[in-house]
Amino acid sequence: MTRLSAVKGDITKLEVDVIVNAAAPDLLGGGGVDGAIHRAAGPGLVAQCRTLGGCDTGDAKITGGYRLPAKAVIHTVGPIWHGGDHGEADLLASCYRKSLALAQQYDLKTIAFPAISCGVYGYPIGEAVDVAVTTIREHLEDSTLDEVILVAFNDEILSAYERGLAG
Ligand code: ADP
């Protein structure tokens, strides 16, 4: 049975098997959670990312965790919010599905997600939480994962996750 929970905190500090990065398509680091993960992991991470040839929106790629407590990082590129009728929900669902599939493929048992696309990419948090919770729950029906953690960086996001998990 896989646990699904929400916590408030800094994803770079979590001692899980893998953390997910809300990355930019070039995978070379940026602001927000991406910058925090690269700073905490150290220069080995960007060096490995340079070998990956970027990542399409909705896709995911895996690297080592370097100096992070997590063993690995899954880099996924969320959609930029353009009002909701440009395939944003399908692309965001794909980020969660591909990330969960990669974790399972590499036999990683505990995974933590940030609120993909909900920072500079502008995805409304309530709608993003619906996509995240629905997609994760679908995956968990047939999953070898032990735990999925939704990491909220502030109280607003935590409340949205708690509402989504209760629904
Ligand atoms: P995107 O470009 O996909 O919107 P951002 O990094 O701008 O990505 O934001 C994604 C989410 O990650 C936002 O909700 C932001 O508050 C959150 N975030 C930023 N830093 C951290 C961190 N260290 N741990 C967890 N979440 C974080």
Backbone and ligand atoms as CSV (ligand in chain L), in Angstrom:
chain,resi,resn,atom,element,x,y,z
A,1,MET,N,N,0.853,-1.200,0.000
A,1,MET,CA,C,0.000,0.000,0.000
A,1,MET,C,C,0.888,1.248,0.000
A,2,THR,N,N,0.659,2.135,-0.945
A,2,THR,CA,C,1.476,3.348,-1.050
A,2,THR,C,C,0.817,4.483,-0.272
A,3,ARG,N,N,1.623,5.166,0.532
A,3,ARG,CA,C,1.103,6.337,1.237
A,3,ARG,C,C,1.219,7.570,0.350
A,4,LEU,N,N,0.230,8.433,0.385
A,4,LEU,CA,C,0.281,9.719,-0.305
A,4,LEU,C,C,-0.010,10.797,0.724
A,5,SER,N,N,0.944,11.733,0.901
A,5,SER,CA,C,0.751,12.752,1.937
A,5,SER,C,C,1.294,14.098,1.456
A,6,ALA,N,N,0.967,15.140,2.195
A,6,ALA,CA,C,1.485,16.480,1.900
A,6,ALA,C,C,2.234,16.999,3.116
A,7,VAL,N,N,3.376,17.645,2.885
A,7,VAL,CA,C,4.123,18.270,3.979
A,7,VAL,C,C,4.562,19.653,3.524
A,8,LYS,N,N,4.777,20.532,4.497
A,8,LYS,CA,C,5.359,21.833,4.170
A,8,LYS,C,C,6.862,21.740,4.405
A,9,GLY,N,N,7.649,22.266,3.474
A,9,GLY,CA,C,9.086,22.238,3.700
A,9,GLY,C,C,9.873,22.487,2.437
A,10,ASP,N,N,11.186,22.275,2.581
A,10,ASP,CA,C,12.151,22.473,1.503
A,10,ASP,C,C,12.495,21.091,0.939
A,11,ILE,N,N,12.159,20.877,-0.311
A,11,ILE,CA,C,12.317,19.548,-0.906
A,11,ILE,C,C,13.780,19.102,-0.918
A,12,THR,N,N,14.706,20.042,-0.923
A,12,THR,CA,C,16.130,19.669,-0.993
A,12,THR,C,C,16.618,19.008,0.297
A,13,LYS,N,N,15.836,19.120,1.362
A,13,LYS,CA,C,16.257,18.567,2.661
A,13,LYS,C,C,15.704,17.160,2.905
A,14,LEU,N,N,14.841,16.695,2.023
A,14,LEU,CA,C,14.119,15.448,2.324
A,14,LEU,C,C,14.970,14.208,2.073
A,15,GLU,N,N,14.922,13.298,3.033
A,15,GLU,CA,C,15.662,12.040,2.919
A,15,GLU,C,C,14.752,10.991,2.307
A,16,VAL,N,N,14.502,11.180,1.023
A,16,VAL,CA,C,13.689,10.228,0.268
A,16,VAL,C,C,14.586,9.622,-0.807
A,17,ASP,N,N,14.093,8.602,-1.501
A,17,ASP,CA,C,14.920,8.005,-2.554
A,17,ASP,C,C,15.123,8.982,-3.712
A,18,VAL,N,N,14.069,9.702,-4.069
A,18,VAL,CA,C,14.171,10.593,-5.239
A,18,VAL,C,C,13.295,11.823,-5.026
A,19,ILE,N,N,13.840,12.974,-5.399
A,19,ILE,CA,C,13.024,14.189,-5.438
A,19,ILE,C,C,12.834,14.588,-6.894
A,20,VAL,N,N,11.698,15.222,-7.153
A,20,VAL,CA,C,11.388,15.669,-8.508
A,20,VAL,C,C,11.731,17.154,-8.609
A,21,ASN,N,N,12.348,17.509,-9.712
A,21,ASN,CA,C,12.688,18.901,-9.995
A,21,ASN,C,C,11.748,19.457,-11.055
A,22,ALA,N,N,11.195,20.643,-10.800
A,22,ALA,CA,C,10.433,21.372,-11.826
A,22,ALA,C,C,11.462,22.128,-12.663
A,23,ALA,N,N,11.954,21.459,-13.693
A,23,ALA,CA,C,13.119,21.936,-14.434
A,23,ALA,C,C,12.714,22.788,-15.635
A,24,ALA,N,N,13.711,23.455,-16.214
A,24,ALA,CA,C,13.532,24.160,-17.485
A,24,ALA,C,C,13.952,23.206,-18.607
A,25,PRO,N,N,13.466,23.436,-19.851
A,25,PRO,CA,C,13.734,22.465,-20.937
A,25,PRO,C,C,15.216,22.204,-21.203
A,26,ASP,N,N,16.091,23.142,-20.884
A,26,ASP,CA,C,17.527,22.885,-21.136
A,26,ASP,C,C,18.167,22.081,-20.002
A,27,LEU,N,N,17.445,21.892,-18.910
A,27,LEU,CA,C,17.917,21.132,-17.731
A,27,LEU,C,C,19.174,21.716,-17.098
A,28,LEU,N,N,19.459,22.972,-17.367
A,28,LEU,CA,C,20.720,23.540,-16.865
A,28,LEU,C,C,20.545,24.389,-15.614
A,29,GLY,N,N,19.401,24.284,-14.979
A,29,GLY,CA,C,19.189,25.024,-13.733
A,29,GLY,C,C,18.494,26.342,-14.002
A,30,GLY,N,N,17.968,26.940,-12.939
A,30,GLY,CA,C,17.227,28.191,-13.101
A,30,GLY,C,C,16.867,28.725,-11.739
A,31,GLY,N,N,15.683,29.315,-11.639
A,31,GLY,CA,C,15.246,29.862,-10.349
A,31,GLY,C,C,14.378,28.867,-9.616
A,32,GLY,N,N,13.701,29.335,-8.586
A,32,GLY,CA,C,12.725,28.521,-7.862
A,32,GLY,C,C,13.315,27.226,-7.336
A,33,VAL,N,N,12.516,26.192,-7.405
A,33,VAL,CA,C,12.934,24.909,-6.845
A,33,VAL,C,C,14.119,24.339,-7.635
A,34,ASP,N,N,14.170,24.617,-8.913
A,34,ASP,CA,C,15.280,24.167,-9.762
A,34,ASP,C,C,16.614,24.716,-9.243
A,35,GLY,N,N,16.644,26.019,-8.986
A,35,GLY,CA,C,17.864,26.642,-8.466
A,35,GLY,C,C,18.244,26.066,-7.114
A,36,ALA,N,N,17.237,25.870,-6.260
A,36,ALA,CA,C,17.504,25.337,-4.914
A,36,ALA,C,C,18.093,23.931,-5.006
A,37,ILE,N,N,17.557,23.102,-5.910
A,37,ILE,CA,C,18.057,21.727,-6.050
A,37,ILE,C,C,19.488,21.747,-6.586
A,38,HIS,N,N,19.759,22.562,-7.583
A,38,HIS,CA,C,21.128,22.612,-8.126
A,38,HIS,C,C,22.124,23.152,-7.092
A,39,ARG,N,N,21.717,24.149,-6.320
A,39,ARG,CA,C,22.626,24.678,-5.285
A,39,ARG,C,C,22.939,23.605,-4.251
A,40,ALA,N,N,21.917,22.878,-3.832
A,40,ALA,CA,C,22.118,21.869,-2.786
A,40,ALA,C,C,22.870,20.653,-3.315
A,41,ALA,N,N,22.662,20.311,-4.582
A,41,ALA,CA,C,23.300,19.103,-5.141
A,41,ALA,C,C,24.765,19.343,-5.475
A,42,GLY,N,N,25.112,20.594,-5.806
A,42,GLY,CA,C,26.491,20.894,-6.197
A,42,GLY,C,C,26.693,20.712,-7.699
A,43,PRO,N,N,27.912,21.021,-8.185
A,43,PRO,CA,C,28.152,21.112,-9.628
A,43,PRO,C,C,28.081,19.794,-10.379
A,44,GLY,N,N,28.175,18.678,-9.699
A,44,GLY,CA,C,28.047,17.389,-10.388
A,44,GLY,C,C,26.704,17.249,-11.087
A,45,LEU,N,N,25.676,17.849,-10.524
A,45,LEU,CA,C,24.330,17.684,-11.093
A,45,LEU,C,C,24.233,18.365,-12.455
A,46,VAL,N,N,24.679,19.603,-12.540
A,46,VAL,CA,C,24.560,20.288,-13.836
A,46,VAL,C,C,25.466,19.619,-14.864
A,47,ALA,N,N,26.585,19.088,-14.414
A,47,ALA,CA,C,27.486,18.384,-15.344
A,47,ALA,C,C,26.768,17.177,-15.947
A,48,GLN,N,N,26.062,16.413,-15.132
A,48,GLN,CA,C,25.317,15.272,-15.683
A,48,GLN,C,C,24.163,15.755,-16.558
A,49,CYS,N,N,23.470,16.813,-16.101
A,49,CYS,CA,C,22.337,17.334,-16.886
A,49,CYS,C,C,22.776,17.760,-18.287
A,50,ARG,N,N,23.986,18.292,-18.399
A,50,ARG,CA,C,24.479,18.731,-19.717
A,50,ARG,C,C,24.553,17.582,-20.717
A,51,THR,N,N,24.684,16.367,-20.217
A,51,THR,CA,C,24.804,15.209,-21.119
A,51,THR,C,C,23.443,14.686,-21.592
A,52,LEU,N,N,22.343,15.248,-21.085
A,52,LEU,CA,C,21.026,14.643,-21.311
A,52,LEU,C,C,20.292,15.189,-22.528
A,53,GLY,N,N,20.787,16.278,-23.102
A,53,GLY,CA,C,20.150,16.809,-24.310
A,53,GLY,C,C,18.809,17.464,-24.059
A,54,GLY,N,N,18.605,18.017,-22.874
A,54,GLY,CA,C,17.354,18.716,-22.589
A,54,GLY,C,C,16.200,17.757,-22.362
A,55,CYS,N,N,15.014,18.353,-22.197
A,55,CYS,CA,C,13.830,17.552,-21.861
A,55,CYS,C,C,12.599,18.279,-22.400
A,56,ASP,N,N,11.709,17.535,-23.058
A,56,ASP,CA,C,10.483,18.146,-23.579
A,56,ASP,C,C,9.500,18.434,-22.443
A,57,THR,N,N,8.621,19.369,-22.666
A,57,THR,CA,C,7.538,19.625,-21.714
A,57,THR,C,C,6.692,18.355,-21.572
A,58,GLY,N,N,6.424,17.980,-20.333
A,58,GLY,CA,C,5.638,16.776,-20.070
A,58,GLY,C,C,6.464,15.506,-19.966
A,59,ASP,N,N,7.763,15.620,-20.252
A,59,ASP,CA,C,8.639,14.446,-20.163
A,59,ASP,C,C,9.484,14.524,-18.878
A,60,ALA,N,N,10.270,13.481,-18.591
A,60,ALA,CA,C,11.072,13.433,-17.371
A,60,ALA,C,C,12.357,12.656,-17.619
A,61,LYS,N,N,13.432,13.091,-16.956
A,61,LYS,CA,C,14.730,12.397,-17.051
A,61,LYS,C,C,15.336,12.280,-15.655
A,62,ILE,N,N,16.145,11.254,-15.452
A,62,ILE,CA,C,16.662,10.982,-14.107
A,62,ILE,C,C,18.174,11.193,-14.046
A,63,THR,N,N,18.637,11.692,-12.894
A,63,THR,CA,C,20.083,11.832,-12.622
A,63,THR,C,C,20.351,11.358,-11.199
A,64,GLY,N,N,21.618,11.373,-10.842
A,64,GLY,CA,C,22.010,11.139,-9.460
A,64,GLY,C,C,21.595,12.306,-8.569
A,65,GLY,N,N,21.741,12.110,-7.281
A,65,GLY,CA,C,21.382,13.149,-6.317
A,65,GLY,C,C,22.571,13.970,-5.836
A,66,TYR,N,N,23.796,13.487,-6.117
A,66,TYR,CA,C,25.028,14.203,-5.726
A,66,TYR,C,C,24.995,14.567,-4.244
A,67,ARG,N,N,25.104,15.831,-3.872
A,67,ARG,CA,C,25.199,16.154,-2.440
A,67,ARG,C,C,23.848,16.241,-1.729
A,68,LEU,N,N,22.783,15.943,-2.438
A,68,LEU,CA,C,21.460,15.950,-1.796
A,68,LEU,C,C,21.309,14.725,-0.897
A,69,PRO,N,N,20.454,14.808,0.121
A,69,PRO,CA,C,20.141,13.584,0.866
A,69,PRO,C,C,19.418,12.552,-0.006
A,70,ALA,N,N,18.691,13.003,-1.029
A,70,ALA,CA,C,18.011,12.069,-1.941
A,70,ALA,C,C,19.042,11.376,-2.824
A,71,LYS,N,N,18.754,10.107,-3.172
A,71,LYS,CA,C,19.691,9.334,-4.003
A,71,LYS,C,C,19.665,9.795,-5.452
A,72,ALA,N,N,18.533,10.315,-5.888
A,72,ALA,CA,C,18.345,10.634,-7.308
A,72,ALA,C,C,17.438,11.843,-7.453
A,73,VAL,N,N,17.507,12.439,-8.648
A,73,VAL,CA,C,16.612,13.558,-8.993
A,73,VAL,C,C,15.932,13.214,-10.313
A,74,ILE,N,N,14.623,13.367,-10.361
A,74,ILE,CA,C,13.895,13.267,-11.628
A,74,ILE,C,C,13.547,14.680,-12.064
A,75,HIS,N,N,14.025,15.035,-13.253
A,75,HIS,CA,C,13.811,16.379,-13.783
A,75,HIS,C,C,12.639,16.307,-14.747
A,76,THR,N,N,11.603,17.062,-14.475
A,76,THR,CA,C,10.460,17.093,-15.392
A,76,THR,C,C,10.154,18.536,-15.738
A,77,VAL,N,N,9.681,18.746,-16.958
A,77,VAL,CA,C,9.409,20.108,-17.418
A,77,VAL,C,C,7.907,20.303,-17.482
A,78,GLY,N,N,7.404,21.125,-16.569
A,78,GLY,CA,C,5.972,21.404,-16.536
A,78,GLY,C,C,5.581,22.393,-17.621
A,79,PRO,N,N,4.273,22.444,-17.921
A,79,PRO,CA,C,3.787,23.411,-18.909
A,79,PRO,C,C,3.732,24.822,-18.328
A,80,ILE,N,N,3.933,25.803,-19.184
A,80,ILE,CA,C,3.662,27.195,-18.819
A,80,ILE,C,C,2.148,27.392,-18.954
A,81,TRP,N,N,1.548,28.038,-17.963
A,81,TRP,CA,C,0.097,28.267,-17.988
A,81,TRP,C,C,-0.241,29.357,-19.013
A,82,HIS,N,N,-1.095,28.987,-19.986
A,82,HIS,CA,C,-1.540,29.959,-21.000
A,82,HIS,C,C,-3.047,30.109,-20.970
A,83,GLY,N,N,-3.681,29.873,-19.808
A,83,GLY,CA,C,-5.122,30.042,-19.688
A,83,GLY,C,C,-5.877,28.735,-19.551
A,84,GLY,N,N,-5.228,27.615,-19.811
A,84,GLY,CA,C,-5.839,26.317,-19.535
A,84,GLY,C,C,-6.346,25.578,-20.761
A,85,ASP,N,N,-6.429,26.256,-21.917
A,85,ASP,CA,C,-6.929,25.547,-23.106
A,85,ASP,C,C,-5.822,25.298,-24.128
A,86,HIS,N,N,-4.609,25.148,-23.617
A,86,HIS,CA,C,-3.472,24.822,-24.483
A,86,HIS,C,C,-2.839,23.500,-24.080
A,87,GLY,N,N,-3.661,22.594,-23.593
A,87,GLY,CA,C,-3.163,21.270,-23.230
A,87,GLY,C,C,-2.391,21.230,-21.919
A,88,GLU,N,N,-2.537,22.280,-21.119
A,88,GLU,CA,C,-1.741,22.351,-19.887
A,88,GLU,C,C,-1.998,21.161,-18.956
A,89,ALA,N,N,-3.279,20.798,-18.769
A,89,ALA,CA,C,-3.594,19.721,-17.815
A,89,ALA,C,C,-3.007,18.385,-18.269
A,90,ASP,N,N,-3.093,18.109,-19.568
A,90,ASP,CA,C,-2.518,16.846,-20.074
A,90,ASP,C,C,-1.007,16.825,-19.896
A,91,LEU,N,N,-0.377,17.955,-20.162
A,91,LEU,CA,C,1.088,18.013,-20.019
A,91,LEU,C,C,1.496,17.879,-18.556
A,92,LEU,N,N,0.741,18.528,-17.667
A,92,LEU,CA,C,1.082,18.425,-16.242
A,92,LEU,C,C,0.861,16.990,-15.756
A,93,ALA,N,N,-0.223,16.373,-16.165
A,93,ALA,CA,C,-0.464,14.969,-15.790
A,93,ALA,C,C,0.673,14.088,-16.300
A,94,SER,N,N,1.136,14.372,-17.502
A,94,SER,CA,C,2.247,13.603,-18.066
A,94,SER,C,C,3.514,13.738,-17.217
A,95,CYS,N,N,3.775,14.936,-16.672
A,95,CYS,CA,C,4.940,15.112,-15.778
A,95,CYS,C,C,4.862,14.155,-14.592
A,96,TYR,N,N,3.680,14.077,-13.972
A,96,TYR,CA,C,3.523,13.186,-12.814
A,96,TYR,C,C,3.629,11.723,-13.226
A,97,ARG,N,N,2.948,11.364,-14.324
A,97,ARG,CA,C,2.976,9.956,-14.775
A,97,ARG,C,C,4.389,9.510,-15.125
A,98,LYS,N,N,5.102,10.320,-15.908
A,98,LYS,CA,C,6.459,9.932,-16.341
A,98,LYS,C,C,7.409,9.861,-15.147
A,99,SER,N,N,7.252,10.789,-14.210
A,99,SER,CA,C,8.127,10.789,-13.028
A,99,SER,C,C,7.887,9.539,-12.189
A,100,LEU,N,N,6.624,9.194,-11.971
A,100,LEU,CA,C,6.309,7.995,-11.179
A,100,LEU,C,C,6.801,6.735,-11.891
A,101,ALA,N,N,6.660,6.707,-13.209
A,101,ALA,CA,C,7.118,5.531,-13.960
A,101,ALA,C,C,8.636,5.390,-13.864
A,102,LEU,N,N,9.360,6.515,-13.948
A,102,LEU,CA,C,10.827,6.457,-13.836
A,102,LEU,C,C,11.243,5.972,-12.449
A,103,ALA,N,N,10.593,6.479,-11.416
A,103,ALA,CA,C,10.924,6.055,-10.049
A,103,ALA,C,C,10.750,4.543,-9.934
A,104,GLN,N,N,9.653,4.063,-10.463
A,104,GLN,CA,C,9.376,2.628,-10.387
A,104,GLN,C,C,10.412,1.838,-11.192
A,105,GLN,N,N,10.737,2.341,-12.384
A,105,GLN,CA,C,11.717,1.669,-13.253
A,105,GLN,C,C,13.069,1.532,-12.549
A,106,TYR,N,N,13.458,2.537,-11.766
A,106,TYR,CA,C,14.756,2.511,-11.078
A,106,TYR,C,C,14.642,1.940,-9.663
A,107,ASP,N,N,13.483,1.375,-9.348
A,107,ASP,CA,C,13.268,0.720,-8.057
A,107,ASP,C,C,13.443,1.676,-6.873
A,108,LEU,N,N,13.066,2.923,-7.084
A,108,LEU,CA,C,13.085,3.924,-6.013
A,108,LEU,C,C,11.717,3.864,-5.328
A,109,LYS,N,N,11.708,3.846,-4.010
A,109,LYS,CA,C,10.462,3.539,-3.289
A,109,LYS,C,C,9.768,4.767,-2.715
A,110,THR,N,N,10.530,5.831,-2.455
A,110,THR,CA,C,9.925,7.029,-1.867
A,110,THR,C,C,10.254,8.225,-2.756
A,111,ILE,N,N,9.241,9.006,-3.084
A,111,ILE,CA,C,9.394,10.102,-4.047
A,111,ILE,C,C,8.693,11.348,-3.516
A,112,ALA,N,N,9.333,12.504,-3.706
A,112,ALA,CA,C,8.739,13.775,-3.286
A,112,ALA,C,C,8.626,14.709,-4.482
A,113,PHE,N,N,7.460,15.321,-4.617
A,113,PHE,CA,C,7.185,16.253,-5.714
A,113,PHE,C,C,7.046,17.686,-5.199
A,114,PRO,N,N,7.585,18.663,-5.897
A,114,PRO,CA,C,7.202,20.058,-5.638
A,114,PRO,C,C,5.922,20.346,-6.427
A,115,ALA,N,N,5.383,21.543,-6.267
A,115,ALA,CA,C,4.176,21.931,-7.024
A,115,ALA,C,C,4.626,22.365,-8.430
A,116,ILE,N,N,4.785,21.356,-9.297
A,116,ILE,CA,C,5.290,21.572,-10.660
A,116,ILE,C,C,4.424,22.622,-11.371
A,117,SER,N,N,5.075,23.571,-11.997
A,117,SER,CA,C,4.434,24.641,-12.807
A,117,SER,C,C,3.778,25.740,-11.977
A,118,CYS,N,N,3.743,25.615,-10.659
A,118,CYS,CA,C,2.973,26.569,-9.843
A,118,CYS,C,C,3.776,27.780,-9.384
A,119,GLY,N,N,5.010,27.918,-9.843
A,119,GLY,CA,C,5.810,29.099,-9.537
A,119,GLY,C,C,5.794,30.036,-10.726
A,120,VAL,N,N,6.947,30.259,-11.328
A,120,VAL,CA,C,7.029,31.214,-12.448
A,120,VAL,C,C,6.218,30.741,-13.660
A,121,TYR,N,N,5.905,29.457,-13.755
A,121,TYR,CA,C,5.115,28.983,-14.899
A,121,TYR,C,C,3.621,29.280,-14.745
A,122,GLY,N,N,3.199,29.753,-13.557
A,122,GLY,CA,C,1.896,30.378,-13.400
A,122,GLY,C,C,0.668,29.490,-13.352
A,123,TYR,N,N,0.836,28.189,-13.155
A,123,TYR,CA,C,-0.323,27.273,-13.104
A,123,TYR,C,C,-1.110,27.556,-11.823
A,124,PRO,N,N,-2.428,27.757,-11.893
A,124,PRO,CA,C,-3.197,27.998,-10.666
A,124,PRO,C,C,-3.093,26.798,-9.728
A,125,ILE,N,N,-2.821,27.067,-8.467
A,125,ILE,CA,C,-2.487,25.981,-7.545
A,125,ILE,C,C,-3.634,24.994,-7.378
A,126,GLY,N,N,-4.867,25.474,-7.249
A,126,GLY,CA,C,-5.996,24.551,-7.054
A,126,GLY,C,C,-6.133,23.580,-8.219
A,127,GLU,N,N,-6.018,24.106,-9.423
A,127,GLU,CA,C,-6.154,23.245,-10.609
A,127,GLU,C,C,-4.972,22.285,-10.728
A,128,ALA,N,N,-3.790,22.756,-10.383
A,128,ALA,CA,C,-2.609,21.895,-10.442
A,128,ALA,C,C,-2.722,20.752,-9.429
A,129,VAL,N,N,-3.246,21.054,-8.249
A,129,VAL,CA,C,-3.402,20.021,-7.223
A,129,VAL,C,C,-4.387,18.950,-7.696
A,130,ASP,N,N,-5.472,19.367,-8.345
A,130,ASP,CA,C,-6.426,18.375,-8.863
A,130,ASP,C,C,-5.738,17.417,-9.831
A,131,VAL,N,N,-4.933,17.968,-10.730
A,131,VAL,CA,C,-4.225,17.137,-11.710
A,131,VAL,C,C,-3.245,16.213,-10.978
A,132,ALA,N,N,-2.493,16.770,-10.039
A,132,ALA,CA,C,-1.474,15.987,-9.340
A,132,ALA,C,C,-2.117,14.829,-8.576
A,133,VAL,N,N,-3.127,15.130,-7.777
A,133,VAL,CA,C,-3.721,14.096,-6.916
A,133,VAL,C,C,-4.406,13.022,-7.768
A,134,THR,N,N,-5.145,13.453,-8.797
A,134,THR,CA,C,-5.826,12.472,-9.656
A,134,THR,C,C,-4.818,11.562,-10.350
A,135,THR,N,N,-3.770,12.160,-10.898
A,135,THR,CA,C,-2.796,11.375,-11.657
A,135,THR,C,C,-2.023,10.434,-10.739
A,136,ILE,N,N,-1.633,10.916,-9.585
A,136,ILE,CA,C,-0.889,10.067,-8.642
A,136,ILE,C,C,-1.784,8.913,-8.171
A,137,ARG,N,N,-3.030,9.222,-7.832
A,137,ARG,CA,C,-3.931,8.146,-7.344
A,137,ARG,C,C,-4.147,7.083,-8.409
A,138,GLU,N,N,-4.265,7.500,-9.671
A,138,GLU,CA,C,-4.413,6.513,-10.751
A,138,GLU,C,C,-3.200,5.589,-10.790
A,139,HIS,N,N,-2.025,6.196,-10.681
A,139,HIS,CA,C,-0.790,5.407,-10.732
A,139,HIS,C,C,-0.697,4.443,-9.547
A,140,LEU,N,N,-1.148,4.909,-8.391
A,140,LEU,CA,C,-0.964,4.107,-7.171
A,140,LEU,C,C,-1.831,2.858,-7.144
A,141,GLU,N,N,-2.820,2.796,-8.029
A,141,GLU,CA,C,-3.629,1.579,-8.082
A,141,GLU,C,C,-2.782,0.364,-8.455
A,142,ASP,N,N,-1.661,0.621,-9.121
A,142,ASP,CA,C,-0.813,-0.486,-9.576
A,142,ASP,C,C,0.649,-0.084,-9.400
A,143,SER,N,N,1.083,0.065,-8.147
A,143,SER,CA,C,2.366,0.705,-7.886
A,143,SER,C,C,3.218,-0.102,-6.922
A,144,THR,N,N,4.533,-0.017,-7.098
A,144,THR,CA,C,5.450,-0.650,-6.151
A,144,THR,C,C,6.084,0.390,-5.219
A,145,LEU,N,N,5.619,1.632,-5.297
A,145,LEU,CA,C,6.173,2.681,-4.440
A,145,LEU,C,C,5.666,2.538,-3.004
A,146,ASP,N,N,6.487,2.962,-2.039
A,146,ASP,CA,C,6.046,2.961,-0.645
A,146,ASP,C,C,5.375,4.279,-0.273
A,147,GLU,N,N,5.935,5.405,-0.796
A,147,GLU,CA,C,5.449,6.695,-0.328
A,147,GLU,C,C,5.612,7.767,-1.389
A,148,VAL,N,N,4.582,8.563,-1.560
A,148,VAL,CA,C,4.614,9.740,-2.434
A,148,VAL,C,C,4.313,10.950,-1.556
A,149,ILE,N,N,5.211,11.936,-1.578
A,149,ILE,CA,C,5.049,13.125,-0.734
A,149,ILE,C,C,4.887,14.348,-1.629
A,150,LEU,N,N,3.848,15.123,-1.380
A,150,LEU,CA,C,3.647,16.393,-2.066
A,150,LEU,C,C,4.221,17.481,-1.166
A,151,VAL,N,N,5.225,18.191,-1.654
A,151,VAL,CA,C,5.929,19.159,-0.816
A,151,VAL,C,C,5.422,20.566,-1.126
A,152,ALA,N,N,4.911,21.224,-0.080
A,152,ALA,CA,C,4.420,22.593,-0.213
A,152,ALA,C,C,5.478,23.540,0.344
A,153,PHE,N,N,5.771,24.571,-0.418
A,153,PHE,CA,C,6.783,25.523,0.026
A,153,PHE,C,C,6.171,26.616,0.895
A,154,ASN,N,N,4.844,26.735,0.900
A,154,ASN,CA,C,4.199,27.739,1.755
A,154,ASN,C,C,2.818,27.226,2.195
A,155,ASP,N,N,2.171,28.006,3.082
A,155,ASP,CA,C,0.906,27.560,3.667
A,155,ASP,C,C,-0.210,27.483,2.641
A,156,GLU,N,N,-0.191,28.386,1.666
A,156,GLU,CA,C,-1.259,28.389,0.652
A,156,GLU,C,C,-1.228,27.062,-0.119
A,157,ILE,N,N,-0.038,26.639,-0.480
A,157,ILE,CA,C,0.080,25.395,-1.245
A,157,ILE,C,C,-0.273,24.200,-0.355
A,158,LEU,N,N,0.159,24.252,0.903
A,158,LEU,CA,C,-0.176,23.153,1.821
A,158,LEU,C,C,-1.696,23.010,1.959
A,159,SER,N,N,-2.401,24.146,2.122
A,159,SER,CA,C,-3.870,24.075,2.242
A,159,SER,C,C,-4.486,23.488,0.983
A,160,ALA,N,N,-3.954,23.878,-0.172
A,160,ALA,CA,C,-4.498,23.348,-1.431
A,160,ALA,C,C,-4.288,21.836,-1.499
A,161,TYR,N,N,-3.117,21.362,-1.089
A,161,TYR,CA,C,-2.870,19.915,-1.081
A,161,TYR,C,C,-3.817,19.217,-0.108
A,162,GLU,N,N,-4.004,19.812,1.071
A,162,GLU,CA,C,-4.857,19.156,2.068
A,162,GLU,C,C,-6.291,19.057,1.563
A,163,ARG,N,N,-6.759,20.143,0.892
A,163,ARG,CA,C,-8.094,20.077,0.275
A,163,ARG,C,C,-8.160,18.997,-0.792
A,164,GLY,N,N,-7.121,18.939,-1.626
A,164,GLY,CA,C,-7.094,17.966,-2.721
A,164,GLY,C,C,-7.067,16.532,-2.214
A,165,LEU,N,N,-6.312,16.300,-1.141
A,165,LEU,CA,C,-6.209,14.943,-0.601
A,165,LEU,C,C,-7.483,14.520,0.115
A,166,ALA,N,N,-8.203,15.503,0.650
A,166,ALA,CA,C,-9.457,15.192,1.354
A,166,ALA,C,C,-10.584,14.915,0.352
A,167,GLY,N,N,-10.437,15.445,-0.864
A,167,GLY,CA,C,-11.533,15.367,-1.856
A,167,GLY,C,C,-11.609,14.021,-2.537
L,1,ADP,P1,P,7.853,26.260,-12.309
L,1,ADP,O1,O,8.793,26.924,-13.264
L,1,ADP,O2,O,7.546,24.821,-12.713
L,1,ADP,O3,O,6.631,27.077,-12.031
L,1,ADP,P2,P,9.081,27.039,-9.762
L,1,ADP,O4,O,10.352,26.534,-9.209
L,1,ADP,O5,O,8.994,28.476,-10.115
L,1,ADP,O6,O,8.711,26.080,-10.981
L,1,ADP,O7,O,7.923,26.735,-8.729
L,1,ADP,C1,C,7.400,25.466,-8.502
L,1,ADP,C2,C,6.970,25.354,-7.054
L,1,ADP,O8,O,8.104,25.011,-6.254
L,1,ADP,C3,C,6.398,26.633,-6.471
L,1,ADP,O9,O,5.208,26.303,-5.784
L,1,ADP,C4,C,7.466,27.072,-5.461
L,1,ADP,O10,O,6.894,27.718,-4.350
L,1,ADP,C5,C,8.046,25.748,-5.052
L,1,ADP,N1,N,9.403,25.769,-4.465
L,1,ADP,C6,C,10.397,26.679,-4.615
L,1,ADP,N2,N,11.489,26.303,-3.918
L,1,ADP,C7,C,11.174,25.127,-3.302
L,1,ADP,C8,C,11.862,24.241,-2.407
L,1,ADP,N3,N,13.138,24.469,-2.030
L,1,ADP,N4,N,11.207,23.131,-1.971
L,1,ADP,C9,C,9.934,22.864,-2.355
L,1,ADP,N5,N,9.229,23.657,-3.184
L,1,ADP,C10,C,9.836,24.778,-3.644
